[in-house]
Every structure is written in structure tokens, then in C-alpha cells.
């Protein structure tokens, strides 16, 4: 098996992550809910995860890192917590994943907030100056998908924030956290949304929201927190304000171990390896007749190691099936929960086949994937028609 679906979830996980999850599952107690030794140990495990994530994003105060079940929950917590209403204006890129596009559509229809999308250039990259031109007096938020989960295009998020000035920015780092150095993001991004199970190499069911000091918001959910139990009002301080209910303790134990692995390995090193894999793959894949790569082309470093392709004569589902059944290569076909991106790329509604490389992939696997595409393309086109 050649696993090239790291954009969906990374695999394999570091052994230290697996061990940390197992150890936490075998331990008693819930963090912040009791005063005995086991509860304190669980709390320390969660704090380790908070410190590790804070270091990855350059967030000075780990208490400003709040954990959620996933990045979608984090995005919703930020968008709905800001209290956007009729008359407010939100700017986003046109390459948004449904985890941000659907909440924004709901805000638009349910609360009357105006949602405007900025198209990328022909290379798939957003232009900060276009955001500057689209700002209005009523603009309350800028939302950026830091890297497209379809094309791999990397958004110039910091430059967009500079163009936006005092307008807060929300950055969805689902495809960049752990794969791209982000240790300055905490200094300028108002809301950083992340998921633990992709580039961060942690378990599923983990994610979170980093909130810049001074940001005002209301909790999306309230309830048990382990603090201020005497009051019927939910705590208004971080991280408790955004962490209603029991933590995913074993998942966060794994995330803590994953963060330590990333910091010890070096995210710069991880990025260079993954980019080299993508470059090798693209160079070989483009030799296949009728193949098209969506988004940034070979040699353009403004991307992550996610490459989506279409092949003339083959539906995306058929191509993915042939790759798995004939070559043992696991990819993802379709629209990738990102119809706006495929519309912008001209690949809607058929979608594409996505090859997403991770740190544990090898150059031999990248070459094998490119070779498989060349071999498939050389066969009669009718064989791939659905």
C-alpha cells in the first residue's frame, strides 16, 4: 500500500503518539474534575498539548489555546462567537473549504451578514491588494484558508492581514499546521483554527482555536468546565470559555506527543521533504498524456504537498479506483468538500484526484505514483470512461 491521502488524515502516526494515547486510555480521571493525583496527571497532559501547540504557532500565552473536537468546530466557535449580524461584511478567499464556507453561508442567510469572496489569480494564489480594495467600513472579519486542500495553493495570509489593517483575520490552518513553519502566526493572526489529525500528526477528534489577546467573542457552547462551579454563568476567561464539557483527554495526550515530535524533528525539515516529494511527483506526472495539475505548477513554492490532477478520458472516481486496485495507491477523488475551489479551477462538478504527501512518504512512493499515472494514460482512453 502507498498511502497518499495525508490531506484527509496523516498516516502513519509517530509511535510516541500511539503510546501516549494508549497510556492515557489506561489511566483514570478527567482533567480539572477532581483533586486526586490521577486528575492532576490528566490536567498536566492537556497542558502539555496546550504548550506544544502554542509553541508551534508562536502564541505566547498557552492559555489562549482552546481545544475543540476539530477545525470545523473551531471555525464555528470563532464565526458565531463574534456576533456577526445584518449589515456586517465578511471577506474571504474563493478557495474555502466547506468547514468555513457553510458557516459563512449560514451567517449570511440566518443573520444577514454580507459574505464576499475574492477570486485567486490564474496561478491559484490570492492577491493581498485585492483584499485591500474590497474592504468596506462595515467589514468585520477576513477569513483565509491558509492552503487549499485541493490545489495546495498557499495563501499569503500575513500580507492579507497587513492589507486588512485593524480588521480581524481568521486563518484556517487545517492543511498547513505541522507542514509549514507557523511560529510567527500568533503574533498577527486574531483567530487561528487548527486540526490535530493532519499535518500535526495527532489523533482524530482533536483541534482548536488560538485567540489573540483583546479579541471579543461569546462562547458557542456552555456547560461544565471544571471551574467556577458555584455559578450558573459559564466562565468568560480562556481557555475555559471555549472548552465546555469533558476534554478528549487521550486524544490530547496524543496531540501533546505529536507536537513534541514535530518540534524535535523541525517543521522546516518536514516542509522541505514534503515539497521535494510533491515536486518529484509533479515532474513525473506531467509526462502523462492528457494530465492536468490544478493550481500552482512545478517550481512554485507557494504550495503545500497536496497535488490534484485530472486525466483526460477518466472520471476522478474511476482514476482513484484504478490507482488503488491496480497499483495499491490510496488517494482521494471528487470535490474534496471544496466545491468553490473546483468551480474556480474549472473542475466542477467532476472533481479531481488528490495526491497528498506527508513526512513519512518516500521518494520511491512519489515516483511510483507518477509512474502509475503515466502507465494509465498510455492505455486506451475508453478503459477509463465510466
C-alpha positions as CSV (number, residue, x, y, z in Angstrom):
1,X,0.0,0.0,0.0
2,X,1.1,3.5,-0.8
3,X,-0.8,6.0,1.3
4,X,-1.1,9.4,-0.4
5,X,-4.2,10.7,1.4
6,X,-2.5,12.7,4.2
7,X,-4.7,15.8,3.3
8,X,-7.6,13.8,4.8
9,X,-5.7,12.4,7.8
10,X,-2.0,11.8,8.2
11,X,-0.7,8.2,8.4
12,X,1.3,6.7,10.0
13,X,1.3,8.5,13.3
14,X,4.6,8.6,15.2
15,X,5.0,5.7,17.6
16,X,5.2,8.2,20.5
17,X,1.6,9.4,19.7
18,X,0.2,5.9,19.7
19,X,1.9,5.1,23.0
20,X,0.6,8.4,24.6
21,X,-3.0,7.7,23.6
22,X,-2.8,4.1,24.9
23,X,-1.2,5.3,28.2
24,X,-4.0,7.9,28.7
25,X,-6.7,5.4,27.9
26,X,-5.3,3.1,30.6
27,X,-5.2,5.9,33.2
28,X,-8.2,7.0,35.4
29,X,-9.6,10.5,35.9
30,X,-10.7,13.5,33.9
31,X,-8.7,16.8,33.8
32,X,-9.9,19.5,36.1
33,X,-12.8,17.4,37.6
34,X,-11.1,16.0,40.7
35,X,-8.3,16.8,43.1
36,X,-6.5,13.4,43.3
37,X,-3.2,12.5,41.7
38,X,-4.7,10.9,38.6
39,X,-6.8,14.0,37.8
40,X,-3.7,16.2,38.2
41,X,-1.8,14.0,35.8
42,X,-4.6,14.2,33.3
43,X,-4.5,18.0,33.6
44,X,-0.8,18.1,33.1
45,X,-1.2,16.0,29.9
46,X,-3.7,18.5,28.5
47,X,-1.4,21.4,29.5
48,X,1.5,19.7,27.6
49,X,-0.6,19.7,24.5
50,X,-1.5,23.4,25.0
51,X,2.1,24.4,25.4
52,X,3.2,22.4,22.4
53,X,0.5,23.9,20.1
54,X,1.3,27.4,21.5
55,X,4.9,26.9,20.5
56,X,4.1,25.7,17.0
57,X,2.0,28.8,16.4
58,X,4.1,31.3,18.3
59,X,1.3,32.0,20.8
60,X,3.0,33.5,23.9
61,X,0.3,32.5,26.4
62,X,-0.7,28.8,26.2
63,X,-4.0,29.6,28.0
64,X,-5.1,31.3,24.8
65,X,-5.1,27.9,23.0
66,X,-8.6,26.4,23.4
67,X,-9.2,22.8,22.3
68,X,-12.2,21.7,20.2
69,X,-13.2,18.4,18.6
70,X,-11.9,19.6,15.2
71,X,-11.1,22.6,13.0
72,X,-14.8,22.9,11.8
73,X,-15.9,23.4,15.4
74,X,-13.1,25.9,15.9
75,X,-14.2,27.9,12.9
76,X,-17.8,27.9,14.0
77,X,-16.8,29.0,17.5
78,X,-15.0,32.0,16.1
79,X,-17.5,33.0,13.5
80,X,-20.6,32.7,15.7
81,X,-18.8,33.9,18.8
82,X,-18.0,37.3,17.1
83,X,-21.7,38.1,16.9
84,X,-21.8,39.0,13.2
85,X,-25.1,40.4,12.2
86,X,-27.1,42.2,9.5
87,X,-25.0,45.0,8.0
88,X,-21.7,43.4,8.8
89,X,-19.4,42.4,5.9
90,X,-17.0,39.4,5.8
91,X,-14.3,38.9,3.2
92,X,-12.9,35.5,2.4
93,X,-10.9,33.8,-0.4
94,X,-12.8,31.9,-3.0
95,X,-10.9,28.7,-2.2
96,X,-12.7,28.0,1.1
97,X,-13.4,24.5,2.4
98,X,-16.9,23.8,3.4
99,X,-15.8,24.0,7.0
100,X,-15.7,27.7,6.6
101,X,-18.0,28.2,3.5
102,X,-21.0,26.6,5.1
103,X,-20.9,28.5,8.4
104,X,-20.4,31.7,6.4
105,X,-23.4,30.9,4.2
106,X,-25.4,30.2,7.4
107,X,-24.4,33.6,8.8
108,X,-25.4,35.2,5.5
109,X,-28.8,33.6,5.4
110,X,-29.6,33.4,9.1
111,X,-28.2,36.8,10.4
112,X,-28.0,38.8,7.2
113,X,-24.2,39.3,7.3
114,X,-22.8,40.0,3.8
115,X,-20.2,37.5,2.6
116,X,-17.9,38.5,-0.3
117,X,-15.4,36.1,-1.9
118,X,-12.1,37.2,-3.5
119,X,-11.0,35.0,-6.5
120,X,-7.4,33.9,-6.8
121,X,-5.2,34.7,-9.8
122,X,-4.6,32.4,-12.7
123,X,-1.9,30.7,-10.6
124,X,-4.4,29.9,-7.8
125,X,-2.8,32.5,-5.4
126,X,-4.8,35.2,-3.6
127,X,-3.7,38.8,-4.1
128,X,-3.5,40.9,-0.8
129,X,-4.1,44.1,-2.7
130,X,-7.5,42.7,-3.9
131,X,-8.5,42.3,-0.2
132,X,-7.4,45.9,0.4
133,X,-9.6,47.1,-2.4
134,X,-12.6,45.1,-1.2
135,X,-12.6,46.4,2.3
136,X,-15.6,48.4,3.5
137,X,-16.3,50.5,6.6
138,X,-18.6,47.7,7.7
139,X,-16.0,44.9,7.2
140,X,-15.8,43.0,10.4
141,X,-13.7,39.9,9.5
142,X,-11.4,38.4,6.9
143,X,-11.4,34.6,6.6
144,X,-8.5,32.8,4.9
145,X,-7.9,29.2,4.1
146,X,-4.2,29.1,4.6
147,X,-3.7,26.4,2.0
148,X,-6.2,24.9,-0.4
149,X,-7.0,21.2,0.3
150,X,-7.5,20.8,-3.4
151,X,-4.7,22.7,-5.2
152,X,-2.2,23.0,-2.3
153,X,-2.0,26.8,-3.1
154,X,-0.6,28.7,-0.1
155,X,-2.3,31.9,0.7
156,X,-0.2,35.0,1.7
157,X,-2.1,35.2,4.9
158,X,0.2,37.6,6.7
159,X,0.3,40.0,3.8
160,X,-3.5,39.8,3.6
161,X,-3.7,40.7,7.3
162,X,-1.4,43.7,6.7
163,X,-3.7,44.8,3.9
164,X,-6.7,44.4,6.2
165,X,-5.3,46.6,8.9
166,X,-7.4,46.6,12.0
167,X,-9.9,44.2,10.6
168,X,-9.5,40.8,12.4
169,X,-8.4,37.8,10.4
170,X,-9.3,34.2,10.9
171,X,-6.9,31.7,9.4
172,X,-7.8,28.1,8.8
173,X,-4.6,26.1,9.1
174,X,-6.0,22.6,8.5
175,X,-3.6,22.0,5.6
176,X,-0.6,23.9,6.9
177,X,-0.2,23.3,10.7
178,X,2.7,20.9,11.2
179,X,3.7,21.1,7.5
180,X,4.6,24.8,7.2
181,X,6.5,26.8,9.8
182,X,3.9,29.0,11.5
183,X,5.8,30.1,14.6
184,X,5.1,33.8,14.0
185,X,1.4,33.4,13.3
186,X,0.4,34.0,16.9
187,X,1.9,37.5,16.7
188,X,-0.5,38.8,13.9
189,X,-3.5,36.4,13.4
190,X,-6.5,37.1,15.5
191,X,-8.0,33.6,15.3
192,X,-6.0,30.5,14.3
193,X,-8.1,27.4,13.7
194,X,-6.4,24.1,13.6
195,X,-7.0,20.3,13.4
196,X,-4.8,17.8,15.2
197,X,-5.0,14.8,12.9
198,X,-3.5,16.1,9.6
199,X,0.0,17.7,9.5
200,X,0.1,17.9,13.3
201,X,0.2,14.1,13.3
202,X,-2.1,13.7,16.2
203,X,-5.3,11.7,16.7
204,X,-8.7,12.5,15.1
205,X,-11.2,14.3,17.3
206,X,-8.6,16.9,18.3
207,X,-8.4,20.5,17.1
208,X,-8.6,24.0,18.5
209,X,-8.7,27.8,18.3
210,X,-5.9,30.2,19.2
211,X,-7.4,33.6,20.2
212,X,-5.3,36.8,20.1
213,X,-5.3,38.9,23.2
214,X,-8.0,41.5,23.1
215,X,-10.4,39.6,20.8
216,X,-14.0,39.7,22.0
217,X,-16.4,36.8,21.5
218,X,-19.2,34.8,23.1
219,X,-18.8,31.0,23.6
220,X,-20.5,28.8,21.1
221,X,-21.4,26.2,23.7
222,X,-21.6,26.5,27.5
223,X,-21.8,23.9,30.3
224,X,-19.4,22.1,32.6
225,X,-15.9,23.5,32.7
226,X,-14.4,22.3,36.0
227,X,-14.0,25.9,37.1
228,X,-16.4,28.4,38.8
229,X,-18.8,25.6,39.6
230,X,-20.6,27.8,42.1
231,X,-22.0,30.0,39.2
232,X,-24.7,29.3,36.6
233,X,-22.8,31.6,34.3
234,X,-20.2,30.0,32.1
235,X,-16.6,31.2,32.7
236,X,-15.6,34.1,30.5
237,X,-11.8,33.5,30.5
238,X,-9.7,31.4,28.3
239,X,-9.4,28.5,27.7
240,X,-12.4,27.6,29.9
241,X,-14.7,29.9,27.9
242,X,-14.3,27.8,24.8
243,X,-13.9,24.3,26.4
244,X,-17.4,23.4,27.7
245,X,-17.6,19.7,28.7
246,X,-15.0,17.0,29.3
247,X,-11.8,17.1,27.3
248,X,-10.8,14.4,24.8
249,X,-8.0,13.5,27.3
250,X,-6.5,10.6,25.4
251,X,-6.6,12.5,22.1
252,X,-4.9,15.5,23.6
253,X,-2.3,13.2,25.2
254,X,-1.6,12.0,21.7
255,X,-1.6,15.6,20.3
256,X,0.9,16.6,23.0
257,X,3.3,13.8,21.9
258,X,2.7,14.8,18.2
259,X,3.6,18.4,18.9
260,X,6.8,17.3,20.7
261,X,7.7,15.1,17.7
262,X,7.2,18.0,15.3
263,X,9.3,20.4,17.3
264,X,12.1,17.9,17.8
265,X,12.1,16.9,14.1
266,X,11.8,20.5,12.9
267,X,8.9,21.8,10.8
268,X,11.3,23.4,8.4
269,X,12.8,19.9,7.7
270,X,9.3,18.5,7.3
271,X,8.3,21.2,4.8
272,X,11.4,20.7,2.6
273,X,10.9,16.9,2.5
274,X,7.2,17.2,1.6
275,X,7.8,19.8,-1.1
276,X,10.5,17.7,-2.6
277,X,8.1,14.7,-2.8
278,X,5.5,16.9,-4.5
279,X,8.0,18.3,-7.0
280,X,9.2,14.9,-7.9
281,X,5.7,13.6,-8.3
282,X,4.5,16.6,-10.5
283,X,7.6,16.4,-12.8
284,X,6.9,12.7,-13.5
285,X,3.1,13.0,-13.6
286,X,3.1,15.8,-16.2
287,X,4.7,13.3,-18.7
288,X,1.3,11.5,-18.7
289,X,-0.6,12.5,-21.8
290,X,-3.8,14.4,-21.1
291,X,-2.9,15.1,-17.4
292,X,-3.6,18.5,-15.8
293,X,-2.4,19.7,-12.4
294,X,-4.7,22.1,-10.7
295,X,-3.2,25.2,-9.0
296,X,0.5,26.0,-8.6
297,X,2.7,24.3,-11.1
298,X,6.2,22.6,-10.6
299,X,8.8,25.0,-9.3
300,X,6.3,27.2,-7.5
301,X,7.0,27.0,-3.7
302,X,3.7,28.8,-2.9
303,X,2.1,25.5,-2.1
304,X,1.9,22.6,0.3
305,X,2.5,19.0,-0.8
306,X,-1.1,18.4,-2.0
307,X,-1.5,17.9,-5.7
308,X,-4.8,17.4,-7.5
309,X,-4.9,16.1,-11.1
310,X,-7.4,15.4,-13.8
311,X,-6.7,12.9,-16.6
312,X,-8.5,13.2,-20.0
313,X,-10.9,10.3,-20.5
314,X,-11.1,9.3,-16.9
315,X,-13.6,10.3,-14.2
316,X,-12.0,11.1,-10.9
317,X,-13.7,8.2,-9.2
318,X,-12.5,5.7,-11.9
319,X,-9.0,7.0,-11.8
320,X,-8.8,6.7,-8.0
321,X,-10.3,3.2,-8.2
322,X,-7.7,2.1,-10.8
323,X,-4.9,3.6,-8.7
324,X,-6.0,1.6,-5.7
325,X,-6.9,-1.7,-7.3
326,X,-4.1,-1.8,-9.8
327,X,-1.3,-0.1,-8.0
328,X,-2.1,-0.1,-4.3
329,X,-2.1,3.7,-4.2
330,X,-4.6,5.4,-1.9
331,X,-5.8,8.9,-3.0
332,X,-9.0,10.9,-2.7
333,X,-11.4,11.6,-5.6
334,X,-14.2,14.0,-6.0
335,X,-14.9,17.5,-4.8
336,X,-13.0,17.2,-1.5
337,X,-15.6,19.2,0.4
338,X,-14.5,22.3,-1.6
339,X,-16.9,23.0,-4.4
340,X,-15.9,26.6,-4.5
341,X,-12.3,25.7,-5.3
342,X,-13.3,23.3,-8.1
343,X,-15.6,26.0,-9.6
344,X,-12.6,28.4,-9.6
345,X,-10.4,25.7,-11.2
346,X,-12.9,24.6,-13.8
347,X,-13.0,21.1,-12.4
348,X,-16.6,21.3,-11.2
349,X,-18.6,19.0,-10.9
350,X,-16.4,16.1,-11.8
351,X,-13.7,17.0,-9.3
352,X,-10.1,15.6,-9.3
353,X,-7.9,13.0,-7.8
354,X,-5.8,14.3,-5.0
355,X,-2.3,13.1,-4.0
356,X,-1.4,14.5,-0.6
357,X,2.1,13.7,0.6
358,X,3.3,13.5,4.2
359,X,6.5,13.4,6.1
360,X,6.6,9.6,6.2
361,X,6.2,9.2,2.4
362,X,9.3,8.3,0.4
363,X,10.7,9.4,-2.9
364,X,10.2,5.9,-4.2
365,X,6.5,6.2,-3.5
366,X,6.3,9.6,-5.2
367,X,8.0,8.1,-8.3
368,X,5.6,5.1,-8.2
369,X,2.6,7.3,-8.2
370,X,3.8,9.4,-11.1
371,X,4.7,6.2,-13.0
372,X,1.2,4.8,-12.4
373,X,-0.4,7.8,-13.9
374,X,1.9,7.6,-17.0
375,X,1.0,4.0,-17.4
376,X,-2.7,4.6,-17.1
377,X,-2.6,7.5,-19.5
378,X,-0.9,5.3,-22.1
379,X,-3.8,2.8,-22.1
380,X,-6.8,3.3,-24.4
381,X,-8.9,6.1,-23.1
382,X,-12.1,4.1,-23.3
383,X,-10.8,1.9,-20.5
384,X,-11.3,4.7,-18.1
385,X,-14.7,6.0,-19.1
386,X,-17.5,5.5,-16.6
